[in-house]
Amino acid sequence: MDIKICDAIMGAGKTSAAINYMNDSPGKFIFITPYLKECDRIIDNCPIKNFKSPKDKPRSKLLNLHFLLERGFNISSTHALFASYTDETIRLIREGHYTLIMDEVFEIVKEINVSKGDVMDLLANGYIEIDKDTCRVKWLNDNYVGTTFQDLMLRAKAGTLLYYNDTFLFWMFPPEVFQAFDEVIVLTYLFDAQLQKYYFDINGFSYRYIGVEQRGGSFYFSETGNQFTKIAGLKEKVHIFDNKKLNSVGDDKFALSSSWSERHFRNPVSCAKMRDGIYNVLRHYFSGKGSNSMWTSFKAQKDRLTPNGFKNCFVSCSCRATNEYREKKNLAYCVNIFFNPFLKRYFEEHGCVVDEDKYALSEMIQWIWRSAIRDGHEINIYIPSKRMRNLLTNWVNEISI
């Protein structure tokens, strides 16, 4: 298996290079992207490959995927369906000698919402055991017919469920899926700070970096690095809001982090202050309106912080790989991103070096690049977290020409 990481800045032509690669190759492909609309882009731009997207009817999407794989079709599908691949899917991919092209990194690890008490009960009653060396959860009771832990049982039987440090239960994507492909190409930016990089490392996958170059007006993958490493005029196009009073809420290093927000925004007064601040910046300082603005917070605080008139402008802070918000020029990024502490410790104990600042920068840039900046237009952005604001300022200065 050959794994290539096409790590190139936004706008460098990664997807266009992938389209040319697929059109020029006699091989078979599965193209995975976060959104259904992006699946249509692949279908429209690769007519000679006759891409198909699995449908719900008349079968389930997974069964329809198997139907298409059995017949050797090229597949354009979503990250969500990719997460549900089974042993049968793996067999069909391996036998079909497919290449995987993954548009943006995949949610390779997910936290499982099961209480510590439930885990202790399952252990005490002999339903599960936990390997102390690998942290893997093994399901012991094949006679279980209940529904409460059905999903837990299936994940444990698949060998993808981990219980770490007596507190954290999480699912890790089965590496056998990647191993089924002849070739894997990941399209992303700042890969070395992302979860999928650490996942590849701890599972012993070797990979190499490729870039993008332009030839004759078209984009192609390059074995010698990226032709585009800077963005012309970026410093003049990204206007980072500078207001001591309205930014003061984020002065502390951990302000607006997930745990800080959960504690702080339980207070109605604190909520109202933050909500009014977002409104004030978007409406009065940026002269924004619903049609040209987007804002984000952690999902748990969304309803508490939604400013009046901007309810439909919320865009998840994990959003990436979509053109749906390219008309948005007034932004409010009200989060402070840190690596999950349990995951960080898990990866570090397995030899990974976790760069939290670079990870935070990567997540923030992906969100910002959903907006009008992706088309080279100017944007205004409110980032109350001092840490996140400094990360963006430094990156813009470094990457701009």
MIKE-913414 format. One record per residue (C-alpha): residue number from 1; residue in one letter; z, y, x. Coordinates in steps of 0.02 Angstrom, whole numbers. Each point is the difference from the previous one (the first is absolute). Layout:
N
DORO num residu      z      y      x
DORO NUM      A      Z      Y      X
...
***
This chain:
401
DORO num residu      z      y      x
DORO   1      M      0      0      0
DORO   2      D    -50    172     65
DORO   3      I    108    146    -59
DORO   4      K    -66    176     27
DORO   5      I     95    160    -40
DORO   6      C   -116    146    -35
DORO   7      D    130    136     32
DORO   8      A    -88    166    -28
DORO   9      I     45    169    -70
DORO  10      M    -38     42   -181
DORO  11      G   -181     52    -26
DORO  12      A    -60    -97    152
DORO  13      G   -110   -111   -109
DORO  14      K    100   -163      1
DORO  15      T    -54    -56   -175
DORO  16      S   -180     53     31
DORO  17      A      2   -101    162
DORO  18      A     68   -149    -96
DORO  19      I   -138     16   -130
DORO  20      N   -133      2    136
DORO  21      Y     83   -147     87
DORO  22      M     -4   -103   -160
DORO  23      N   -178     48    -45
DORO  24      D    -61    -45    176
DORO  25      S     92   -167      9
DORO  26      P    -56   -168    -70
DORO  27      G    181    -50    -23
DORO  28      K    111     -1   -155
DORO  29      F    133    130    -33
DORO  30      I    157     35    -99
DORO  31      F     31    187     -5
DORO  32      I    178     48    -52
DORO  33      T     48    176    -53
DORO  34      P    150     74    -93
DORO  35      Y    -99     61   -152
DORO  36      L   -127    -71   -121
DORO  37      K   -109    156     13
DORO  38      E    -23    -32    185
DORO  39      C    -58   -177    -41
DORO  40      D   -144     77    -97
DORO  41      R    -48    104    153
DORO  42      I    -26   -159    100
DORO  43      I   -100    -81   -139
DORO  44      D   -112    154    -17
DORO  45      N    -28     22    187
DORO  46      C    -33   -182     44
DORO  47      P   -131    -52   -129
DORO  48      I    -78   -131    113
DORO  49      K    169    -88     18
DORO  50      N     22    -16   -189
DORO  51      F    188     31      4
DORO  52      K    104    -58   -148
DORO  53      S    171     60    -59
DORO  54      P    111   -132    -83
DORO  55      K     26     35   -186
DORO  56      D    140    -38   -122
DORO  57      K   -112    -82   -129
DORO  58      P    -44   -134    -41
DORO  59      R    119    -63    136
DORO  60      S    146     76     92
DORO  61      K    -51    104    150
DORO  62      L     61   -131    123
DORO  63      L    -95   -140    -86
DORO  64      N   -153    111     -9
DORO  65      L     19     35    186
DORO  66      H      1   -187     35
DORO  67      F   -155    -20   -109
DORO  68      L    -90    133    104
DORO  69      L     59    -71    166
DORO  70      E    -59   -175    -46
DORO  71      R   -174     73    -25
DORO  72      G      3     99    163
DORO  73      F     -5    176    -72
DORO  74      N     53    153     99
DORO  75      I    160     69    -78
DORO  76      S     63    178    -24
DORO  77      S    179     -1    -62
DORO  78      T    169     86      5
DORO  79      H    156    -16    105
DORO  80      A     93    -57   -156
DORO  81      L   -110   -154    -22
DORO  82      F      5    -35    187
DORO  83      A    190    -15    -14
DORO  84      S    -17   -143   -125
DORO  85      Y   -110   -116    107
DORO  86      T     50   -183    -11
DORO  87      D    -31   -157    103
DORO  88      E   -159    -26   -102
DORO  89      T    -59    176     45
DORO  90      I     35    -34    183
DORO  91      R    -99   -162     -5
DORO  92      L   -151     82    -80
DORO  93      I      2    145    124
DORO  94      R     12   -118    148
DORO  95      E   -140   -111    -63
DORO  96      G   -108    152    -41
DORO  97      H     18     77    175
DORO  98      Y     38    174    -65
DORO  99      T     34    163     91
DORO 100      L    141    108    -69
DORO 101      I    -17    190      3
DORO 102      M    161     84    -53
DORO 103      D    -11    183    -47
DORO 104      E    171     67     53
DORO 105      V    148   -107     47
DORO 106      F     73   -118   -129
DORO 107      E    177      0    -71
DORO 108      I     46   -146    110
DORO 109      V    186     -1    -42
DORO 110      K     86     31   -166
DORO 111      E    183     10    -45
DORO 112      I     52   -127   -132
DORO 113      N    114     66   -136
DORO 114      V    132   -137     -1
DORO 115      S    185     40     20
DORO 116      K    105    -67    143
DORO 117      G    110    -84   -131
DORO 118      D   -149    -97    -70
DORO 119      V    -48    -56    175
DORO 120      M    179    -60     32
DORO 121      D     -2    -96   -165
DORO 122      L   -166    -83     43
DORO 123      L     70    -51    169
DORO 124      A    164    -64    -73
DORO 125      N    -88   -102   -134
DORO 126      G   -122    -80    123
DORO 127      Y   -158     82    -62
DORO 128      I    -44     78    167
DORO 129      E     42     -5    184
DORO 130      I    -36    130    134
DORO 131      D    -62    -41    173
DORO 132      K    111     98    119
DORO 133      D   -135     13    134
DORO 134      T   -150     53   -105
DORO 135      C     93     77   -150
DORO 136      R   -116    -96   -115
DORO 137      V     64    -53   -171
DORO 138      K    -34   -182    -45
DORO 139      W      4    -55   -182
DORO 140      L     92   -166    -21
DORO 141      N      6    -35   -186
DORO 142      D   -166    -63    -68
DORO 143      N     78    -27   -171
DORO 144      Y     26    185    -34
DORO 145      V    -83     47   -165
DORO 146      G     76    170    -32
DORO 147      T    -93    166     -2
DORO 148      T    125    117     85
DORO 149      F    -42    -59    176
DORO 150      Q   -175    -68    -31
DORO 151      D    -84    130    110
DORO 152      L    133    -23    134
DORO 153      M    -29   -188     -2
DORO 154      L   -189     17     18
DORO 155      R     16    121    146
DORO 156      A    128   -110     86
DORO 157      K   -108   -156    -22
DORO 158      A   -146     96     76
DORO 159      G    109     36    152
DORO 160      T    -17    189    -21
DORO 161      L    178     46    -51
DORO 162      L    123     65    130
DORO 163      Y    185     41    -12
DORO 164      Y     58    111    141
DORO 165      N    172     57     59
DORO 166      D     85    -70   -156
DORO 167      T    -59    150   -100
DORO 168      F   -187     18     -8
DORO 169      L   -119   -116    -92
DORO 170      F   -185     32     27
DORO 171      W   -171    -78    -18
DORO 172      M   -119     -9    147
DORO 173      F   -184    -31    -26
DORO 174      P    -51   -176     56
DORO 175      P    -92     10    167
DORO 176      E   -105   -151    -50
DORO 177      V   -107    116   -107
DORO 178      F    -56    101    151
DORO 179      Q    -24   -160    100
DORO 180      A   -124    -63   -129
DORO 181      F   -129    134     45
DORO 182      D   -125    -14    142
DORO 183      E     19    187     32
DORO 184      V    119    137    -59
DORO 185      I    -36    187     12
DORO 186      V    135    126    -51
DORO 187      L    -52    181    -34
DORO 188      T    145    119     27
DORO 189      Y     76    140    103
DORO 190      L    155     -4    113
DORO 191      F      8   -190    -16
DORO 192      D    128    -21    139
DORO 193      A    135     81   -109
DORO 194      Q    -33   -103   -156
DORO 195      L     82   -152    -77
DORO 196      Q   -155   -107     13
DORO 197      K     -3     25    189
DORO 198      Y    178    -66     15
DORO 199      Y    -44   -143   -118
DORO 200      F   -148    -49    109
DORO 201      D    111      8    155
DORO 202      I    142   -109    -65
DORO 203      N   -123   -129    -67
DORO 204      G    -88    -14    167
DORO 205      F   -168     74    -54
DORO 206      S   -105     74    139
DORO 207      Y   -111    148    -44
DORO 208      R   -106    131     84
DORO 209      Y    -45    179    -41
DORO 210      I   -174     61    -43
DORO 211      G    -62    173    -48
DORO 212      V   -139     91    -92
DORO 213      E   -155     86     66
DORO 214      Q   -145     90    -81
DORO 215      R   -180    -49     37
DORO 216      G   -151     71    -87
DORO 217      G    107     83   -132
DORO 218      S     91   -163    -48
DORO 219      F    170    -69     48
DORO 220      Y     27   -164     93
DORO 221      F    144    -95     77
DORO 222      S     18     29    187
DORO 223      E     75   -117    130
DORO 224      T     28    147    119
DORO 225      G    115    109   -105
DORO 226      N    -17    145   -121
DORO 227      Q   -130    136      9
DORO 228      F    107    109   -115
DORO 229      T    180     32     55
DORO 230      K     26    182    -53
DORO 231      I    -28    101   -158
DORO 232      A    -86    167     19
DORO 233      G     97    147    -70
DORO 234      L    140   -106    -72
DORO 235      K    133    125     55
DORO 236      E    -85    135   -103
DORO 237      K    -18   -111   -153
DORO 238      V    176    -71    -19
DORO 239      H    120    139    -54
DORO 240      I    179    -64     15
DORO 241      F    120    100   -108
DORO 242      D    127     97    102
DORO 243      N    147     68   -100
DORO 244      K    175    -14     68
DORO 245      K     87      2   -169
DORO 246      L   -111   -126    -89
DORO 247      N     -8   -114    153
DORO 248      S    188      3     31
DORO 249      V     30   -154   -110
DORO 250      G    -85   -105    134
DORO 251      D     83     68    157
DORO 252      D    105   -156     31
DORO 253      K    -92   -141     90
DORO 254      F     28   -123   -144
DORO 255      A    -20    124   -144
DORO 256      L   -124    -60   -133
DORO 257      S      3   -178     67
DORO 258      S      7   -138   -130
DORO 259      S    188    -29     10
DORO 260      W     39    187     15
DORO 261      S   -108     38   -153
DORO 262      E     83   -138   -101
DORO 263      R    171     76     34
DORO 264      H    -45    184     -3
DORO 265      F   -106      4   -156
DORO 266      R    131    -84   -108
DORO 267      N     68    177    -12
DORO 268      P    -91     95   -138
DORO 269      V     23    165     92
DORO 270      S    -81    -68    158
DORO 271      C   -141    -74   -104
DORO 272      A    -33    165    -88
DORO 273      K     -1     94    166
DORO 274      M   -128   -118     77
DORO 275      R   -105     -6   -159
DORO 276      D     -2    190    -11
DORO 277      G    -44     11    184
DORO 278      I   -152   -113    -21
DORO 279      Y    -55    101   -151
DORO 280      N     27    165     88
DORO 281      V   -105    -50    151
DORO 282      L   -142    -81    -97
DORO 283      R    -13    131   -137
DORO 284      H     49    164     81
DORO 285      Y    -27    -17    187
DORO 286      F   -155   -111    -10
DORO 287      S    -63     64   -170
DORO 288      G    -26   -183    -43
DORO 289      K    -31    -81   -167
DORO 290      G     -4   -177    -64
DORO 291      S   -183    -28     39
DORO 292      N     12     43    186
DORO 293      S    177    -53     49
DORO 294      M     88   -161     48
DORO 295      W    180    -36     46
DORO 296      T    108   -149     44
DORO 297      S    178    -60     13
DORO 298      F     73   -173      8
DORO 299      K    -38    -91   -162
DORO 300      A    183    -12    -50
DORO 301      Q     11    190     -4
DORO 302      K   -168     35    -82
DORO 303      D     63     34   -176
DORO 304      R    146    106     62
DORO 305      L   -107    111    112
DORO 306      T   -160     21   -102
DORO 307      P    -33    189     -9
DORO 308      N    -54     76   -163
DORO 309      G   -189      0    -17
DORO 310      F    -27   -125    142
DORO 311      K     48   -163    -85
DORO 312      N   -174    -77     22
DORO 313      C    -13     57    182
DORO 314      F    118   -131     72
DORO 315      V    -84   -112    132
DORO 316      S    103   -142     73
DORO 317      C     52     31    180
DORO 318      S    -72   -171     45
DORO 319      C   -173     45    -67
DORO 320      R   -146    -31    119
DORO 321      A   -186    -45      6
DORO 322      T    -57     92   -156
DORO 323      N   -110    152    -33
DORO 324      E     76     32   -171
DORO 325      Y     97    156     51
DORO 326      R   -127     87    110
DORO 327      E      2    159   -107
DORO 328      K    186     28     32
DORO 329      K     33    145    120
DORO 330      N    183     45    -37
DORO 331      L    122   -134     57
DORO 332      A    187    -31      1
DORO 333      Y     60   -147    106
DORO 334      C    185    -18    -43
DORO 335      V     47   -158     95
DORO 336      N     66    -44    173
DORO 337      I    -65   -170     54
DORO 338      F    104   -125    100
DORO 339      F    -26   -184     35
DORO 340      N    104   -116   -108
DORO 341      P    153    -27    113
DORO 342      F      9   -188    -33
DORO 343      L   -185    -23     34
DORO 344      K     13    108    155
DORO 345      R    140   -109     68
DORO 346      Y    -94   -158    -46
DORO 347      F   -158     53     91
DORO 348      E     97     65    150
DORO 349      E     95   -164     15
DORO 350      H   -171    -85      7
DORO 351      G    -58    108    146
DORO 352      C    -86    145    -88
DORO 353      V     24    182     49
DORO 354      V     10     99   -162
DORO 355      D    -55    183     11
DORO 356      E     76     80   -155
DORO 357      D    -74    173     28
DORO 358      K   -175    -67     23
DORO 359      Y     22   -111   -153
DORO 360      A     57    151   -103
DORO 361      L   -147    104     64
DORO 362      S   -122   -139    -44
DORO 363      E     66    -12   -179
DORO 364      M     -3    189    -24
DORO 365      I   -177     22     69
DORO 366      Q    -66   -135   -115
DORO 367      W     73     92   -150
DORO 368      I    -63    170     55
DORO 369      W   -175    -70     27
DORO 370      R    -17    -42   -183
DORO 371      S    -18    188    -28
DORO 372      A   -139    129     28
DORO 373      I     25     -7    189
DORO 374      R   -100   -162      1
DORO 375      D   -155    104    -43
DORO 376      G     42    133    129
DORO 377      H     75    124   -123
DORO 378      E    157    102     31
DORO 379      I    166    -60    -73
DORO 380      N    173     74    -23
DORO 381      I    146   -120     24
DORO 382      Y    187     14    -32
DORO 383      I    102   -121    107
DORO 384      P    185     40    -21
DORO 385      S     56   -134    125
DORO 386      K     12     85    170
DORO 387      R    -30   -167     89
DORO 388      M   -159    -38    -98
DORO 389      R    -61    179     13
DORO 390      N     18     -3    189
DORO 391      L    -89   -168     12
DORO 392      L   -149     69    -96
DORO 393      T     -3    165     96
DORO 394      N     -1    -90    167
DORO 395      W   -136   -121    -55
DORO 396      V   -112    139    -69
DORO 397      N     17     95    164
DORO 398      E    -43   -156     99
DORO 399      I   -147    -60   -104
DORO 400      S    -84    166    -39
DORO 401      I   -143     76     98
***
